[in-house]
Amino acid sequence: MPEMVQTFKSMQKTESEKRKFLASIQGVELNESSNNEGGSSFEDIKRRAMGINTSADDVVSLQGSFASEAGFGIGAGLGYFKE
């Protein structure tokens, strides 16, 4: 059984390398490590769906459920408003 698992992993690796090669010929960069770092997190997508177009480290992003998660409820906010 371990031989089958190793064979399957090597087949996946070969197919992945083929896909990367074919994509690089077409000018597309397929690198798993960069895709994971550059991708949007669930919180970023949720923030954009709520209409908040700022990054997570901006104080403006502390609205709605994000504010309550951070401990800022109604009337207990930051005292900041968007102009």
N, C-alpha and C positions, 0 to 999 in steps of 0.2 A: 504493500500500500504506500509506503513512503516514496518508492520509486515513481509511482503514478503521480503523486502530488508534486514531486520535483519536476517531472516531465511536463505537467500542466503549467507550472510556474514558468518554466523556460519557454514554453510555447507562447504564453502571454507576453513575456518579455520580448520575444522575437517579433510578435505582431505589433507591439507598442513601438518598437524601434522602426518597423516598416512604416507605420503611420506617421511617425515623426519625420522620417526621411521624405515621404511623399508630400507631407505638408510643407516641409522646408523648401522643396522644389517649387512649390506654388507660392512661396513667400510668407507662409504662416508659421509663427513661432509656437510650437506645442511643447511647453515645459511644465510638468505637473507642479513643481515647487513654486513657480511664479504664478500659476493660475490660482493656487490656494491663497497666496498672499494678497493678490490683487483683487480677489473677488469680494463681493458685497456680503456683509454678514446679515443675519436675520434682522438684527436691530436696525441696520442701515435701511433695509428694504421696508421695514415697518415704519420707520421715521419718514421715508419718502411717501409712503401710502397715506400717512396722516397729514401730508402737505408741509412737512418741516424740511426745508431744503438746506440744512446746515449739517456740519459734521458732528460727531458725538462729543467732541471736546469743546464745542461752543455752548455758551450758556443759553442761547436761544433754543437749543434742542431740548431743554428741560420743560416740556409742555405735556399736558395730558397724562397718559399712563407713565410716561418717562419721568415726569415730575414726582408722581406718587411713589414710583419705585426708588427714586433717589431720596425720598423723605420730605418732599415739598408738597404739602397738600393745599387745598383751597384756603387762602388767607395766610398761609405760612410759607409763601414763596420767597423768591430771592429779592423782590422789590425791583425787578428789572422789567422793562417793557420795550418792545420792538417799535422803532419809529418808522 
